[in-house]
Amino acid sequence: MATRKFDLVIAANRLPVDRVVGPDGRNEWHRSPGGLVTAMDSVMRHRDGAWVGWAGEAGEAPAPFAEAGMWLHPVPVSREEITSYYEGFSNETLWPIYHDVIVPAHFHREWWADYRAVNERFAEAVCDVAAPGAKVWIHDYQLQLVPALVRERRSDVRIGWFNHIPFPPVELFAQLPWRSRIIEGLLGADYLGFQRQADAQNFLRAARQLDGRTTKGETVTTTDPDGSVRVVRASAVPISVDYEGLDELARTPAVEQRAEQIRASLGDPEVVMLGVDRLDYTKGIRHRLKAYEELLVDGTLRSPEVTFVQVATPSRERVAAYRQLRSEVETTVGRINGTYSAIGRPALHYLHRSYPREEMAALFQMADVMLVTPLRDGMNLVAKEYVTCRHDDGGALVLSEFTGAWHHMKQAFVCNPHDIEGLKLTMMRAIETDPRQKRRQMRALRRQVSENDVQTWADRFLTNLELAPERPDRTGAKGARP
Ligand code: ADQ
């Protein structure tokens, strides 16, 4: 059977679905949770495209299939490659380097070899489904070699790459033994999109300082293997949420009733604080719990008048640093509850599982203070989802200055999560500020997110891709490498 061809091809590590065996023993595909899927889902709903990605199980891949209005094209990843390409190179080498080395990065040449091999396989799959002249949109740090590998095979397509996580400062990126290969891989694209201007600038600086490329403004000049000179643009296109869809969901009577019900089952406390994160060391969960515990210790906050709900989604549980984080967080939760809970009234509710969208919307709606305290985060969609769900203009957002989100959500209560005293003061300010002032802040935040939603993000990315590649003489960039 001839492979179907598409004018828009998305490539991301994971397909947006998980296989679930139904009660009748048949395969069903359920939408999987996570930032990228949440964002792309609403983008693909309006466009006829194909999505190339791993289906989440080791070994042979299922045949391509249509689901949720998309053509899904699974790429096989073996058991060994899950360990080397995914858990190893992506999550133990790149993830720490790209997030300020909060935990040490590990370098293994075998991991790199498999990273390259899996990137080749993704590039082949992309070329299989891309129609002549198609737009190819590659996502994230797991697929940084795919742009150049696609270009080698298909000079007719337009190639864009978007980084969901930060791009590190040159001093950290320089540690990577394969840094020049990664720069070369990315420069196969026509357009490179980043969450913040600073991320785009970090990439441009790395290309210039570590790889001797010529940069000018937002562009880098590169020479392809066939000798042709191209200019690649790198700029910021911050991701956002499906504001309209989520706002509508949050206004449904079912979600509003559920929000009241959750609050009642917490014992109708005066203040509910909420944290929602993947259980990842970048999210600052430990810092947040420490601040909360100290506020209970010194009597500034009292349980059960105040309670804290922490939703921590299971994540990367086979990676040692994540297992250690889980054990530390759960020890702290146990200690806080052992000391400050009353029977039937925990001081801290810890929920280590995934929830449907409706339940998340109800949680956001009932929380007086949302704590988003990452040590480093590309964007952080939770902050934007929280304000989207607050159509009553209630609530308060505490937001770390180390998230991409903070750069355009400056009406939030800003914090530096490393500064525990400062974090405690900010949490108290978020509780005690005059409600009228908080409403003003929330209105401004909601306006910001509504005017810059996920559609705006996708449109901006695709327009930038459309306008690329620019000719060297148009940008004035000179000095291509021989
Ligand atoms: P993540 O690190 O996964 O994303 P984030 O942006 O907060 O972080 O997105 C998490 C998503 O998962 C949100 O949509 C949230 O609602 C959802 N979620 C979290 N816990 C859940 C639970 N228990 N049940 C159901 N859903 C849950 C990466 C980058 C971010 C970047 C995004 C998008 O690390 O910086 O914002 O990609 O680019």
Residues whose N, C-alpha, C, O or C-beta is under 5 A from the ligand:
A	BS01	ADQ	P33 G34 G35 L36 T38 H164 I239 D277 R278 V311 T313 R353 S354 Y355 D377 G378 M379 N380 L381 V382
